[in-house]
Amino acid sequence: MEVKNQVSLAEFNSFGLSVNAPLFLEVTSSLALQKVLKDPRFKNALILGGGSNVLLLQNLSRPVIKISIPGIRVVEENEQSAIVSAGAGVVWHDLVMWCIANNLGGIENLSLIPGLVGAAPIQNIGAYGVELKDVFHNAIGIGRKTGDSKIFEAEDCEFGYRDSIFKNELKDKYVITTLRLSLIKSNHKLNLEYGGISQTLDEMGVVAPTLDDVARAVIRIRRKKLPDPSKLGNAGSFFKNPIVLKSKAAKIIKDFPNMPAFTIDENFTKIPAGWLIEKAGFKGKVFGNVGMHKNQALVLVNYGAATGAELWEHAQRVMGAVLSKFDVELEPEVNLIN
Ligand SMILES: Cc1cc2nc3c(=O)[nH]c(=O)nc-3n(C[C@H](O)[C@H](O)[C@H](O)COP(=O)(O)OP(=O)(O)OC[C@H]3O[C@@H](n4cnc5c(N)ncnc54)[C@H](O)[C@@H]3O)c2cc1C
């Protein structure tokens, strides 16, 4: 394990922000991680996966531990299903592709989500009608204070919309080292209802879709809609879609009858944050080095030379405008790192 000094994190965050970390260490095994967590120099370290859900606001005063624990394997199976175990450092999309190659269904709709496996439970990643929680078996985490390892079952994780116990009560308390998913081996139940998957399959001329076809459709849609972070710095959706009281949604619909809205339950409605941002006038509008993307207003973009502070300032500008126009508070989905 080589501890490096003053490392630029430009390559390690999808906004492409070139802030420095005073110390940087890449760990490739749970044992190595346990060892480094005992090292007082790394006490308050930032745990970094692929850096695709963080906004680094300035040069860090704390070290970085980059998680690179490899490995994918089936650990248990029966006729219908299999438990797949993956190291926290595996690239999420590589895991999806591995599962599809092995005819294991359940995460094909989560194709092309950037980042690593270890971060997937942190915000319960989701896309196209599927969330991690739908296939989650359990996860192993190492306690940052004790160095002990603990198995988290689904009910321990308090999964919610882009949320889990690891963003709340257990924030910065555990490092995930292994994720285990429960996947289906045959008679796959494909989830085609969401976000134009069926239509895209039609365009592709697919009549009887396989797991691979669904993944290819999702990849096609995502490539059309979302900017590629290697070309244009971004962290995907910057804000969560707000969930508001039905009465508030009804008030907005009075003025904007075409507002898209999704019923959560008898009391609450989810409104697409991208729609609110667009109606507040920010879609595609550039402010110096930053702006909300022209195809997807929910994506905050670094046009090249932005700082973390500039990006955050713009995010706050957008939040302020949405609040004053709609009386709706936007909450960042991306983790702000000081
Ligand atoms: C273009 C684009 C599209 C995206 N689309 C989606 C989408 O469709 N759905 C979706 O849900 N997300 C999406 N995201 C967000 C992002 O891909 C996910 O949040 C992903 O899980 C982040 O993984 P990461 O390894 O990059 O995490 P990082 O950014 O490295 O870390 C995120 C947070 O998790 C913590 N963390 C990381 N690894 C661990 C670990 N092993 N143990 C404990 N804590 C850890 C970090 O400290 C940080 O707080 C998108 C991002 C981009 C750039």
The ligand as an SDF file (V2000), in Angstrom:
LIG
                    3D

 53 58  0  0  0  0  0  0  0  0999 V2000
  -23.7490   10.6570  -15.9060 C   0  0  0  0  0  0  0  0  0  0  0  0
  -24.2370   10.1320  -14.5740 C   0  0  0  0  0  0  0  0  0  0  0  0
  -25.4360    9.4380  -14.5210 C   0  0  0  0  0  0  0  0  0  0  0  0
  -25.9080    8.9320  -13.2860 C   0  0  0  0  0  0  0  0  0  0  0  0
  -27.0800    8.2390  -13.2740 N   0  0  0  0  0  0  0  0  0  0  0  0
  -27.5460    7.7160  -12.1140 C   0  0  0  0  0  0  0  0  0  0  0  0
  -28.7520    6.9600  -12.0930 C   0  0  0  0  0  0  0  0  0  0  0  0
  -29.3830    6.7240  -13.1090 O   0  0  0  0  0  0  0  0  0  0  0  0
  -29.1780    6.4870  -10.8970 N   0  0  0  0  0  0  0  0  0  0  0  0
  -28.4840    6.6800   -9.7460 C   0  0  0  0  0  0  0  0  0  0  0  0
  -28.9210    6.2130   -8.6930 O   0  0  0  0  0  0  0  0  0  0  0  0
  -27.3260    7.3930   -9.7360 N   0  0  0  0  0  0  0  0  0  0  0  0
  -26.8400    7.9060  -10.8900 C   0  0  0  0  0  0  0  0  0  0  0  0
  -25.6780    8.6400  -10.9060 N   0  0  0  0  0  0  0  0  0  0  0  0
  -24.9580    8.8630   -9.6300 C   0  0  0  0  0  0  0  0  0  0  0  0
  -23.8440    7.8330   -9.3630 C   0  0  0  0  0  0  0  0  0  0  0  0
  -23.5340    7.1140  -10.5100 O   0  0  0  0  0  0  0  0  0  0  0  0
  -24.2290    6.8510   -8.2420 C   0  0  0  0  0  0  0  0  0  0  0  0
  -24.5740    7.5460   -7.0790 O   0  0  0  0  0  0  0  0  0  0  0  0
  -23.1020    5.8830   -7.9200 C   0  0  0  0  0  0  0  0  0  0  0  0
  -23.5510    4.8770   -7.0490 O   0  0  0  0  0  0  0  0  0  0  0  0
  -21.8990    6.5850   -7.2950 C   0  0  0  0  0  0  0  0  0  0  0  0
  -20.8470    5.6450   -7.2350 O   0  0  0  0  0  0  0  0  0  0  0  0
  -19.3640    6.1150   -6.9890 P   0  0  0  0  0  0  0  0  0  0  0  0
  -18.5520    4.8880   -6.8020 O   0  0  0  0  0  0  0  0  0  0  0  0
  -18.9330    7.0200   -8.0710 O   0  0  0  0  0  0  0  0  0  0  0  0
  -19.5180    6.8870   -5.6150 O   0  0  0  0  0  0  0  0  0  0  0  0
  -18.6800    8.1320   -5.0810 P   0  0  0  0  0  0  0  0  0  0  0  0
  -19.0780    9.3540   -5.8210 O   0  0  0  0  0  0  0  0  0  0  0  0
  -17.2390    7.7930   -5.0400 O   0  0  0  0  0  0  0  0  0  0  0  0
  -19.2270    8.2140   -3.5880 O   0  0  0  0  0  0  0  0  0  0  0  0
  -20.5510    8.5890   -3.3180 C   0  0  0  0  0  0  0  0  0  0  0  0
  -20.7590    8.5920   -1.7960 C   0  0  0  0  0  0  0  0  0  0  0  0
  -20.6530    7.2640   -1.2910 O   0  0  0  0  0  0  0  0  0  0  0  0
  -19.5770    7.1310   -0.3660 C   0  0  0  0  0  0  0  0  0  0  0  0
  -18.9380    5.8500   -0.6670 N   0  0  0  0  0  0  0  0  0  0  0  0
  -18.3900    5.4670   -1.8400 C   0  0  0  0  0  0  0  0  0  0  0  0
  -17.9550    4.2010   -1.7620 N   0  0  0  0  0  0  0  0  0  0  0  0
  -18.2280    3.7740   -0.5210 C   0  0  0  0  0  0  0  0  0  0  0  0
  -18.0140    2.5470    0.1870 C   0  0  0  0  0  0  0  0  0  0  0  0
  -17.4270    1.4950   -0.3970 N   0  0  0  0  0  0  0  0  0  0  0  0
  -18.4220    2.4570    1.4900 N   0  0  0  0  0  0  0  0  0  0  0  0
  -19.0130    3.5140    2.1080 C   0  0  0  0  0  0  0  0  0  0  0  0
  -19.2300    4.6950    1.4910 N   0  0  0  0  0  0  0  0  0  0  0  0
  -18.8500    4.8240    0.1890 C   0  0  0  0  0  0  0  0  0  0  0  0
  -18.6830    8.3310   -0.6260 C   0  0  0  0  0  0  0  0  0  0  0  0
  -17.9650    8.6990    0.5570 O   0  0  0  0  0  0  0  0  0  0  0  0
  -19.6900    9.3880   -1.0440 C   0  0  0  0  0  0  0  0  0  0  0  0
  -20.3040    9.9740    0.0880 O   0  0  0  0  0  0  0  0  0  0  0  0
  -25.1630    9.1380  -12.1130 C   0  0  0  0  0  0  0  0  0  0  0  0
  -23.9320    9.8280  -12.1800 C   0  0  0  0  0  0  0  0  0  0  0  0
  -23.4710   10.3120  -13.3930 C   0  0  0  0  0  0  0  0  0  0  0  0
  -22.1560   11.0130  -13.4530 C   0  0  0  0  0  0  0  0  0  0  0  0
  1  2  1  0
  2  3  1  0
  2 52  2  0
  3  4  2  0
  4  5  1  0
  4 50  1  0
  5  6  2  0
  6  7  1  0
  6 13  1  0
  7  8  2  0
  7  9  1  0
  9 10  1  0
 10 11  2  0
 10 12  1  0
 12 13  2  0
 13 14  1  0
 14 15  1  0
 14 50  1  0
 15 16  1  0
 16 17  1  0
 16 18  1  0
 18 19  1  0
 18 20  1  0
 20 21  1  0
 20 22  1  0
 22 23  1  0
 23 24  1  0
 24 25  2  0
 24 26  1  0
 24 27  1  0
 27 28  1  0
 28 29  2  0
 28 30  1  0
 28 31  1  0
 31 32  1  0
 32 33  1  0
 33 34  1  0
 33 48  1  0
 34 35  1  0
 35 36  1  0
 35 46  1  0
 36 37  1  0
 36 45  1  0
 37 38  2  0
 38 39  1  0
 39 40  1  0
 39 45  2  0
 40 41  1  0
 40 42  2  0
 42 43  1  0
 43 44  2  0
 44 45  1  0
 46 47  1  0
 46 48  1  0
 48 49  1  0
 50 51  2  0
 51 52  1  0
 52 53  1  0
M  END
$$$$
